[in-house]
Each structure stands twice: as structure tokens, then as C-alpha cells.
Amino acid sequence: MLGGIGIQELLIVLLIILILFGAKRLPELAKGLGKSVKEFKKGMKDLEDEIKKPEEKDNNKNKKDLAG
């Protein structure tokens, strides 16, 4: 299933997390994790855009040189 993790193992891990952090704290942890993943994806997209931007300038310059 999930890289060798079955349903039983997943339930045991979730139960241990519930015992360690408590039911009130779990939504806060999930929310924080979600925000972290969102920020990471945004940073990766920004980095990709930054890398592609100079390539587009070079391509446009080459097209103008060939046309003119």
C-alpha cells in the first residue's frame, strides 16, 4: 500500500500520535503541517519561475537576432 505500510500499522501510528499530543492539539498540528506544505510548494514554484525567466529572455533575444 503506502510503501509497505498497511492499514493496521497506520492506525497504530495515528493512535500513538493521538496519545502523545491529545485530541485538542491534533487539528493545530495538521493545520500547521498544511501551511508548511503550501509554503514549500509556493517556494518551489517561485524558484522554477525564476529559473525559467532567464531562459525565456534568452529565447526571445535569439528569436529577435534571427529575425533581424
Buried (B, 14 or more C-beta within 10 A) or exposed (E): EEEEEEEEEEEEEEEEEEEEEEEEEBEEEEEEEEEEEEEEEEEEEEEEEEEEEEEEEEEEEEEEEEEE
